[in-house]
């Protein structure tokens, strides 16, 4: 009788482990390259930290750049760094 109970408990544990693994495999992972809106990112021109949610975003060749102002973005483009 104890063997049956132990086998049932092990089967239940295996079911939940397989279900968790299947969900982790099927569900899409969040994009790690995109920071949250509260994350502080450094402006490449003036080196000021700005929240990603309020930053000016420029995307060039698949690379995202975050700026504190339009002036910094223009300066970055003008210097030929993009």
Secondary structure as GFF3:
##gff-version 3
##sequence-region A 1 82
A	DSSP	alpha_helix	2	26	.	.	.	ID=ss1
A	DSSP	beta_strand	40	42	.	.	.	ID=ss2
A	DSSP	beta_strand	49	51	.	.	.	ID=ss3
A	DSSP	beta_strand	56	60	.	.	.	ID=ss4
A	DSSP	beta_strand	63	67	.	.	.	ID=ss5
A	DSSP	alpha_helix	70	78	.	.	.	ID=ss6
###
